[in-house]
Amino acid sequence: MSVVVLVEVEDGRASLVSRETLSFARSLGAGGLHAVLVGAVPDAVVADCREQGVDVVHTATDPVLERYAAAAWAAVVEAAGRAARADLVIAPGTGRGNEVLAHVAARRGLRMAANVVAVESLDPLVVQRQFVGGAALERASVRSRVRLLTMAGHAVDPSPAPVPGEARVSTLDVTVDPRDLRAQVARVELREDGDGSALSSAKVVVGAGRGAGGPDGFGAVDALAARLGGAVGVSRVVTSLGWRPHHEQVGQTGSRIAPDLYLACGISGSIQHWAGCASSQTIIAVNTDPDAPMVTKADYAVIGDMHEVLPAVLEQLG
């Protein structure tokens, strides 16, 4: 079985969720593992693919592809699928990964399953996938000549292949249809207050919700995150009220996190928020309400006021 994985580049490397997706694809016992990406292939990305056991890295370097256009990227993925004689095409369950594979599915009349967390069987392909913002799982069968799926972020940990792959770079011959460029990124503007990438990759996240009380209630949260070498995450209500910037939001409409430790302070734990933090290795909730959903789902809980608990923790840490 030949598998093609769409790889996204972040800071000159294969993104974390792309490496997770490659590890997942390899676990399926693929007879041939191929990667595809758009644009030049940095050496570090080749090294990441080699470590993951990739045989061939397919790329298209036409200058018109420099700006992201979902339909054009879909054409590149289709070309890689043909070159690899793919039985299965997988993309990271990111905004771009989901969009690109949806275009491939629509163009070719293929079946697609989004936000997959596990594969139960390959023939027929039966998967478990997240829906309702990750609050529930459903079992789905994907029946088509070429199967398409996107992998939910942080569903697996990236791990090196027992035997590194060759990761030979091969340039695809792709003629981009001008109609595929009708919707493309016009420009990218970096916010001065960040983009959320540090939050998504943080090993420790200190979160706060309505219990912070207002924009001035995050002093101890910021201090503890800095002391632990982590990042600050917040609930949707906090960003909706304008207390903190959106890039810090954890949840269905924010960042999905998978830290070693998530300290959730004054957060009730709505389904949407839980969808963004459920992959955390350990969750500690600090809340005055012992029946709050976050408290009942957490590994550990402290029943108390975050404005008393966090200063006490900082004092103990010295």
C-alpha positions as CSV (number, residue, x, y, z in Angstrom):
1,M,0.0,0.0,0.0
2,S,1.4,3.3,-1.1
3,V,0.7,6.4,1.2
4,V,1.2,10.1,0.4
5,V,1.3,12.6,3.2
6,L,1.0,16.4,2.7
7,V,3.8,18.0,4.7
8,E,3.5,21.6,6.0
9,V,6.6,23.7,6.7
10,E,6.9,25.7,9.9
11,D,10.1,27.7,10.8
12,G,12.1,25.8,8.2
13,R,11.1,22.3,9.4
14,A,8.3,19.9,8.9
15,S,5.6,21.1,11.3
16,L,4.9,19.1,14.4
17,V,1.5,18.0,13.2
18,S,3.1,16.9,9.9
19,R,5.6,14.8,11.7
20,E,2.8,13.3,13.8
21,T,0.9,12.5,10.5
22,L,4.0,10.9,9.0
23,S,4.4,8.7,12.1
24,F,0.8,7.7,11.9
25,A,1.0,6.9,8.2
26,R,4.1,4.7,8.8
27,S,2.2,2.8,11.6
28,L,-0.3,1.6,8.9
29,G,2.4,-0.6,7.5
30,A,2.7,1.4,4.3
31,G,4.6,-0.4,1.5
32,G,5.9,3.0,0.3
33,L,5.7,6.3,2.3
34,H,5.8,9.5,0.2
35,A,5.7,13.1,1.3
36,V,4.5,16.0,-0.8
37,L,5.0,19.7,-0.2
38,V,4.7,22.9,-2.2
39,G,7.8,25.0,-2.8
40,A,11.5,24.6,-2.1
41,V,12.4,21.8,0.3
42,P,14.7,23.0,3.1
43,D,17.4,20.5,4.2
44,A,15.9,20.3,7.7
45,V,12.6,19.2,6.1
46,V,14.4,16.5,4.1
47,A,16.0,15.4,7.4
48,D,12.7,15.2,9.2
49,C,11.2,13.1,6.4
50,R,14.2,10.8,6.3
51,E,13.9,10.3,10.1
52,Q,10.2,9.4,9.6
53,G,11.0,6.8,7.0
54,V,9.9,8.7,3.9
55,D,11.0,7.1,0.6
56,V,10.4,10.0,-1.7
57,V,9.7,13.7,-1.1
58,H,7.6,15.2,-4.0
59,T,7.6,18.9,-4.6
60,A,6.4,21.5,-7.1
61,T,8.4,24.7,-7.3
62,D,6.4,26.8,-9.8
63,P,6.7,30.5,-8.7
64,V,2.9,30.9,-9.0
65,L,2.6,28.5,-6.0
66,E,4.5,30.8,-3.6
67,R,1.3,32.1,-2.2
68,Y,-1.1,29.5,-0.7
69,A,-4.0,28.6,-2.9
70,A,-6.0,25.6,-1.8
71,A,-7.1,24.5,-5.3
72,A,-3.5,24.8,-6.7
73,W,-2.1,22.9,-3.8
74,A,-4.7,20.2,-4.4
75,A,-3.4,19.9,-8.0
76,V,0.1,19.3,-6.6
77,V,-1.2,16.6,-4.2
78,E,-3.1,14.9,-7.0
79,A,0.2,14.9,-9.1
80,A,2.1,13.4,-6.1
81,G,-0.7,10.8,-5.8
82,R,-0.3,9.8,-9.4
83,A,3.5,9.6,-9.2
84,A,3.3,7.4,-6.1
85,R,0.4,5.4,-7.3
86,A,-1.2,6.2,-3.9
87,D,-3.8,4.0,-2.3
88,L,-4.1,6.5,0.6
89,V,-3.5,10.3,0.9
90,I,-3.3,11.8,4.3
91,A,-2.9,15.5,5.4
92,P,-2.6,17.1,8.8
93,G,-5.9,18.1,10.3
94,T,-5.0,21.8,10.0
95,G,-6.9,24.5,8.3
96,R,-4.8,24.1,5.2
97,G,-4.7,20.3,5.3
98,N,-8.5,19.9,5.6
99,E,-9.1,22.5,2.9
100,V,-6.6,21.0,0.4
101,L,-7.9,17.5,0.8
102,A,-11.5,18.7,0.5
103,H,-10.6,20.2,-2.9
104,V,-8.9,16.9,-3.9
105,A,-12.0,14.9,-2.9
106,A,-14.4,17.3,-4.8
107,R,-12.3,17.3,-7.9
108,R,-11.9,13.6,-8.1
109,G,-15.2,12.4,-6.6
110,L,-13.4,10.6,-3.8
111,R,-14.4,9.9,-0.2
112,M,-12.7,11.8,2.7
113,A,-12.7,11.4,6.4
114,A,-11.6,14.4,8.5
115,N,-9.9,14.6,11.9
116,V,-9.1,10.9,12.2
117,V,-7.6,9.7,15.4
118,A,-7.3,5.9,14.7
119,V,-7.5,3.3,11.9
120,E,-9.3,0.1,12.8
121,S,-8.8,-1.7,9.5
122,L,-7.4,-1.0,6.1
123,D,-9.5,-3.2,3.8
124,P,-12.1,-1.8,4.0
125,L,-10.7,1.4,5.5
126,V,-12.5,1.9,8.9
127,V,-11.5,4.9,11.0
128,Q,-12.4,6.6,14.2
129,R,-12.8,10.4,13.8
130,Q,-13.5,13.4,16.0
131,F,-16.7,15.4,15.5
132,V,-18.7,18.0,17.5
133,G,-15.4,19.8,18.1
134,G,-13.7,16.7,19.4
135,A,-16.3,16.1,22.1
136,A,-17.2,12.7,20.6
137,L,-15.9,10.0,18.2
138,E,-17.6,8.3,15.4
139,R,-16.7,5.2,13.4
140,A,-16.7,5.7,9.7
141,S,-15.9,3.6,6.6
142,V,-14.1,5.2,3.6
143,R,-14.8,3.3,0.4
144,S,-13.2,4.7,-2.8
145,R,-10.4,3.9,-5.2
146,V,-8.1,6.3,-3.4
147,R,-8.9,7.0,0.2
148,L,-8.4,10.5,1.7
149,L,-8.2,11.4,5.4
150,T,-6.9,14.1,7.6
151,M,-5.2,13.4,10.9
152,A,-6.4,15.1,14.1
153,G,-3.5,17.1,15.7
154,H,-1.8,15.4,18.6
155,A,-3.6,12.1,18.2
156,V,-0.2,10.4,18.1
157,D,3.3,11.3,19.2
158,P,5.9,11.6,16.4
159,S,8.5,8.9,16.6
160,P,11.6,8.1,14.4
161,A,11.3,5.2,12.0
162,P,13.3,2.1,13.0
163,V,15.1,2.4,9.6
164,P,15.5,6.0,8.2
165,G,14.1,6.5,4.7
166,E,15.9,7.7,1.6
167,A,13.8,10.9,1.4
168,R,14.9,11.4,-2.2
169,V,13.6,14.7,-3.5
170,S,11.6,14.5,-6.8
171,T,10.2,17.5,-8.6
172,L,6.7,17.1,-10.0
173,D,5.7,18.3,-13.4
174,V,2.6,20.3,-12.6
175,T,0.9,22.8,-14.9
176,V,-1.1,25.2,-12.7
177,D,-4.5,26.1,-14.1
178,P,-5.0,29.9,-13.7
179,R,-8.5,29.1,-12.4
180,D,-6.9,27.3,-9.4
181,L,-5.3,30.7,-8.4
182,R,-8.6,32.6,-8.2
183,A,-8.6,32.3,-4.4
184,Q,-5.1,32.7,-2.9
185,V,-3.4,34.4,0.0
186,A,-2.8,38.0,-0.9
187,R,-0.4,38.8,1.9
188,V,0.7,37.6,5.4
189,E,0.9,40.1,8.2
190,L,2.6,38.9,11.4
191,R,1.0,40.2,14.6
192,E,3.2,41.9,17.2
193,D,1.5,39.9,19.9
194,G,2.3,36.5,18.3
195,D,0.4,33.9,16.2
196,G,-0.2,31.0,18.7
197,S,2.6,28.7,17.4
198,A,4.4,28.8,20.8
199,L,1.2,27.8,22.5
200,S,0.6,24.8,20.3
201,S,4.1,23.4,20.9
202,A,4.5,24.4,24.5
203,K,5.3,21.6,27.0
204,V,3.6,23.5,29.8
205,V,0.5,25.7,29.5
206,V,-1.0,27.8,32.3
207,G,-4.6,28.6,31.3
208,A,-7.1,31.1,32.7
209,G,-10.8,31.7,32.1
210,R,-13.5,34.0,33.4
211,G,-12.2,33.3,36.9
212,A,-9.3,35.7,36.2
213,G,-11.9,38.5,36.8
214,G,-10.7,40.9,34.2
215,P,-7.7,42.0,32.1
216,D,-5.7,42.8,35.3
217,G,-6.2,39.4,36.7
218,F,-3.5,37.6,34.8
219,G,-0.4,38.7,36.7
220,A,0.1,35.4,38.5
221,V,-0.8,33.4,35.4
222,D,1.9,35.2,33.3
223,A,4.4,34.9,36.2
224,L,3.8,31.1,36.6
225,A,3.9,30.4,32.9
226,A,7.3,32.3,32.7
227,R,8.6,30.5,35.8
228,L,7.7,27.1,34.3
229,G,9.0,28.0,30.9
230,G,5.6,27.6,29.4
231,A,2.9,29.5,27.6
232,V,-0.4,31.2,28.6
233,G,-3.7,29.8,27.2
234,V,-7.1,31.2,27.8
235,S,-10.7,30.3,27.2
236,R,-13.0,31.8,24.5
237,V,-14.8,34.0,26.9
238,V,-11.6,35.7,27.8
239,T,-10.8,36.7,24.2
240,S,-14.5,37.5,23.5
241,L,-14.3,40.0,26.4
242,G,-11.1,41.5,25.1
243,W,-9.1,40.6,28.1
244,R,-6.4,38.7,26.1
245,P,-5.5,38.3,22.4
246,H,-7.1,35.6,20.3
247,H,-3.8,33.8,19.6
248,E,-3.8,32.6,23.3
249,Q,-7.2,31.0,23.0
250,V,-7.4,27.2,23.5
251,G,-10.3,25.4,22.1
252,Q,-12.3,24.4,19.0
253,T,-11.9,27.9,17.5
254,G,-8.5,28.5,19.0
255,S,-5.3,26.4,19.3
256,R,-5.3,22.7,20.1
257,I,-2.6,21.9,22.6
258,A,-0.9,18.7,23.8
259,P,1.5,19.8,26.6
260,D,3.0,17.6,29.3
261,L,1.1,19.8,31.8
262,Y,-2.0,22.0,31.4
263,L,-2.9,24.0,34.5
264,A,-6.4,25.3,33.9
265,C,-7.3,28.1,36.3
266,G,-10.8,29.5,36.6
267,I,-12.0,27.7,33.5
268,S,-15.3,26.0,33.6
269,G,-14.4,23.6,30.8
270,S,-16.9,23.8,28.0
271,I,-17.0,21.2,25.3
272,Q,-15.4,23.6,22.9
273,H,-12.5,24.3,25.3
274,W,-12.1,20.6,26.1
275,A,-11.7,19.9,22.3
276,G,-8.5,22.0,22.4
277,C,-6.9,20.6,25.5
278,A,-8.0,17.0,25.8
279,S,-4.7,15.7,24.4
280,S,-2.7,17.2,27.3
281,Q,-0.8,14.5,29.2
282,T,-1.7,15.8,32.6
283,I,-4.4,18.4,33.5
284,I,-4.7,20.1,36.8
285,A,-7.8,22.3,37.4
286,V,-8.0,25.2,39.8
287,N,-11.5,26.2,40.4
288,T,-13.9,27.3,43.2
289,D,-16.6,25.1,41.8
290,P,-16.1,21.4,42.5
291,D,-18.7,20.4,39.9
292,A,-17.2,22.4,37.0
293,P,-16.7,20.1,34.0
294,M,-12.9,20.9,33.9
295,V,-12.6,19.8,37.6
296,T,-14.5,16.5,36.9
297,K,-12.4,15.7,33.8
298,A,-9.0,16.8,35.2
299,D,-6.4,14.4,36.4
300,Y,-6.0,16.5,39.6
301,A,-8.0,19.4,41.0
302,V,-7.5,22.1,43.5
303,I,-10.7,23.6,44.8
304,G,-9.9,27.2,45.5
305,D,-9.6,30.7,44.2
306,M,-6.9,31.0,41.5
307,H,-5.9,34.4,42.9
308,E,-4.9,32.7,46.2
309,V,-3.6,29.4,44.8
310,L,-1.3,30.7,42.1
311,P,0.6,33.2,44.3
312,A,1.1,30.4,46.8
313,V,2.5,28.1,44.1
314,L,4.9,30.9,43.0
315,E,6.0,31.4,46.6
316,Q,6.8,27.7,46.9
317,L,8.7,27.7,43.7
318,G,10.8,30.6,44.9
